[in-house]
Amino acid sequence: MPSFESRYAAYCDALDANSQRRRLLPSREPVAGQTLLADFSHNDYLGLAHDPAALEAALAAGRMHGVGATGSRLLSGNLAPHVELEAAIAAAKGTEAALVFNSGFQANASALAALLDTAALGAEPLVFSDRLNHASLHHACQLMNVRQVRYRHNDMTHLRSLLETHRSDPRPRFIVAETVFGMDGDQVNMAALTALAAEFDALLYLDEAHATGVFGETGYGLASGWMQRDGRSLGVAMGTFSKALGVAGAYVACSQAVRDYLLNRCGGFIYSTAPSPLVIGAALHHWQRLPQMAEQRTALQEKARTLRERLHILGFDTGASSTHIVPIIVGAAQTAIDLKQWLLDRGILVSAIRPPTVPPHGARIRIALSATHSTAQIDTLMAALTAWKQQAL
Ligand SMILES: Cc1ncc(COP(=O)(O)O)c(C=O)c1O
């Protein structure tokens, strides 16, 4: 009998054959003898991860409430910072309530799963999902054994036609999408999506992980103000504190009834220690600051627009990106790995994203722009990409 280790090793070896094996990078901290000129691999879109005032806010919350929450919210862990942050989120998103989680993956995998529960709905739900939704959203559907009806990425006409096909189906409908897609950097059309959800009486579940902090007039995401229609809730907008807010954790903004339900049915909330006061203290600090960061948001999108233009001139394919996330789609997984290494050899760190995270033949490098990137750093990136193009000719 083969050992467990040899079975797991064989699984990873098979990934190697398709250039799909994942490996941890060395620590991001500077290594002796290596100079990192620019890091486009992180999601610290507003440069807040090292913000001294947020660190102070975290420490103040930690001093008052402890470094850990010491229990689930339903037991000992329900602390004033959680309550305060949730009230601020609900007000900002225009929903009745909100609930915080330890991570975005946990929020999606457990809250969406709970909402899809046949026992609560009275029937198995019909889930219309964007084909490029994040793994955590698929995970929730898989967990609940729900078959997804996948619509072409961001294609509202296709979504409408699928909804039409199932119009007479009495089962409860869900529409699940991201508002800014993490690997493509394009945005949903909120007006079209909310209109479809209302027309077809579908619960809208939106993931604002990459929009929170960066989009919306006050920085609270693309779904802010869209989650109510004709006096009723259209569904749930989740988002994370782990990207533009530079912290960790996530929120689900929803109706009071949905929040009450999640308190009673969502395993990732019920059976998990509440987020640390340190994390919530920092997240609350940044959340309250977001409306004052309009200038940084505008500058970030302007930087992204210029970068896309320069990449197009060089003949690179940036797909449908219209945000600070700019992919360079190269097709083959090995090309993405080679280009990533080419850039790293020149002091530039980017992420290589390969299937199955992206569709087959959609391998890419992902350039995540931040408000902190300087013109010189972007010029360095462009010089290295120009050299890559020249050697590839
Ligand atoms: C769209 C989307 N949703 C959810 C998550 C998970 O968030 P977190 O990193 O906070 O677990 C991510 C992060 O990778 C994401 O890109």
PDBQT file of the ligand as one rigid body, heavy atoms in Angstrom, charges set to zero:
ROOT
HETATM    1  C1  LIG A 401     -13.036  38.308  -4.272  1.00  0.00    +0.000 C 
HETATM    2  C2  LIG A 401     -12.468  37.808  -2.982  1.00  0.00    +0.000 A 
HETATM    3  N1  LIG A 401     -13.301  37.398  -2.027  1.00  0.00    +0.000 NA
HETATM    4  C3  LIG A 401     -12.842  36.933  -0.851  1.00  0.00    +0.000 A 
HETATM    5  C4  LIG A 401     -11.493  36.845  -0.608  1.00  0.00    +0.000 A 
HETATM    6  C5  LIG A 401     -11.003  36.301   0.699  1.00  0.00    +0.000 C 
HETATM    7  O1  LIG A 401     -10.688  37.342   1.566  1.00  0.00    +0.000 OA
HETATM    8  P1  LIG A 401      -9.630  37.144   2.736  1.00  0.00    +0.000 P 
HETATM    9  O2  LIG A 401      -8.276  37.234   2.129  1.00  0.00    +0.000 OA
HETATM   10  O3  LIG A 401      -9.928  38.245   3.680  1.00  0.00    +0.000 OA
HETATM   11  O4  LIG A 401      -9.890  35.799   3.325  1.00  0.00    +0.000 OA
HETATM   12  C6  LIG A 401     -10.589  37.293  -1.563  1.00  0.00    +0.000 A 
HETATM   13  C7  LIG A 401      -9.128  37.291  -1.276  1.00  0.00    +0.000 C 
HETATM   14  O5  LIG A 401      -8.349  36.636  -1.854  1.00  0.00    +0.000 OA
HETATM   15  C8  LIG A 401     -11.082  37.767  -2.802  1.00  0.00    +0.000 A 
HETATM   16  O6  LIG A 401     -10.245  38.146  -3.768  1.00  0.00    +0.000 OA
ENDROOT
TORSDOF 0
